[in-house]
Amino acid sequence: MRRTTTRLLSCILVAGFWVLAPMSQAVSAQTAADIRAADAEAEDKWIWSTAIQAYIFGAPLMVFERERNIRLNQALRERAKAFAPKGACPGAWPSFGCPVIA
């Protein structure tokens, strides 16, 4: 039983090397310049993807934090009123009106 298992595993191992050998030759046929070019392209795509994700997921958080600070900080609210249209209340939804903070 043990010899049969050993022979079977040996045959599978040899067959695996026989199948994988052409693949390794194909990979080694690439030049170093091709590999460097592919790496540079992958790095550019990774940087682009990271920047897009940072904008998509980060920008709303920054806007929310800015608006929250304006709503909660009276000094910031007074400063923002100078830039708001007449009758508008910065940091509040239009339908709610200006909240009164005591």
Summary of the structure (lengths in Angstrom):
residues: 102
radius of gyration: 32.1
end to end distance: 87.8
largest distance: 92.1
contacts: 182
relative contact order: 0.05
helix: 75%
strand: 0%
